[in-house]
Amino acid sequence: MGFGGFSMVQLGIILVIVILLFGSKKLRTLGSDLGSAIKGFKSSVSDEPSGKEQDVQRYQNLISKEERHNEQ
C-alpha cells in the first residue's frame, strides 16, 4: 500500500507521465520557484521582522520625528 491508496507502481507511472509532459528542466524551475515562494511565505508569517523590515521601520520613525520637529 502506498500513499493515499496508490501503489508505488502507480506513483511511478504518474511521475513518468508528468516528466514527459513538462520536461525535467521545467519541473526543476517549478520546484525552485515553489521553494522560494514557501520560504517567502514563512518569513512573512514569522513574528520577528526581517532586517529589511526593521530598516523600513527605523526610516519611518525617523521621518515622523522630523515631521513632528518641523511642526513645532
N, C-alpha and C positions, 0 to 999 in steps of 0.2 A: 504494500500500500504506500503510495507516495503522498504528495501534498494535495489536500482537498479532494481526495478521491481519484487523482490522476496517478498513473503508474510512472515509473522512471522512463519507460519506453515512450509513452505518450508525451511526456515533457520534453524528451529529446527530439521527437518529431516536430513538435511545436517550435522548439528552438531553431532547428534547421530551416523550417519554413520562414521564420522571422528573419534569419540571417540572409536567406535567399531574396526575400522581399526588399529589405532595407540596405543590405550590404554591411560589411563589418566596419567600414570607416564611418558610415552614418550612425551606426549603433555606438561607436566609440565617442563620437562628438555628442550624441544624445546623452550618454552616460555622464560625461564630464559636465554638460550643461545642467543635468539633473542634480549632480553632486554640488555644484556651485550654488544652485537655487536653494537646496536644502541647507547648505552652510549659511547663506544669507538669511534665510528664514530663522534659523536657530540664533544667529547673532542679533537679529531684530527683536526676538522674543525674550532674550536674556535680560535679567534685571540690571546688570551693570552696563552703563553706556560705553560705547567704544571710544577710542581715542579721538576719532573724528567728531563724534557727537559731543564729547567733552570740550573740544576746541570751539565748536559752534556755540555751545552754551556759554563759554567764557567770553566769546566775542559779543554775544547778545547782551550779556551782563555789563560788559564794558561800554557798549553803545548806550544802554539805558542809563548808566551812571552819568555819562557825558551829557545826555539829553536833559537829565534832571539838573545837572550843574548849570547848563546853559539857560534853563528856565528861570533860575534864581537870579 
